[in-house]
């Protein structure tokens, strides 16, 4: 229990639609330290320069899907909880 906290270690850029420009959407690989995440959740994304005094390096995003990486494949799940990669 607690607020969602994920340490994102890698971002993978991809085309959301076949005609789109690369880098418009990202898949994020990270470890969940607290809370849980599921598709449709609204999350706050904090950048490297974020501080409590100045929230300029912060954005809001909606989680489109949640998956667990398994070698070359991804297994879609409904929810991921703390301790999951």
Secondary structure as GFF3:
##gff-version 3
##sequence-region A 1 85
A	DSSP	beta_strand	5	14	.	.	.	ID=ss1
A	DSSP	beta_strand	25	34	.	.	.	ID=ss2
A	DSSP	beta_strand	36	38	.	.	.	ID=ss3
A	DSSP	beta_strand	42	46	.	.	.	ID=ss4
A	DSSP	three_ten_helix	55	57	.	.	.	ID=ss5
A	DSSP	beta_strand	58	62	.	.	.	ID=ss6
A	DSSP	beta_strand	66	70	.	.	.	ID=ss7
A	DSSP	beta_strand	73	77	.	.	.	ID=ss8
A	DSSP	beta_strand	79	81	.	.	.	ID=ss9
###
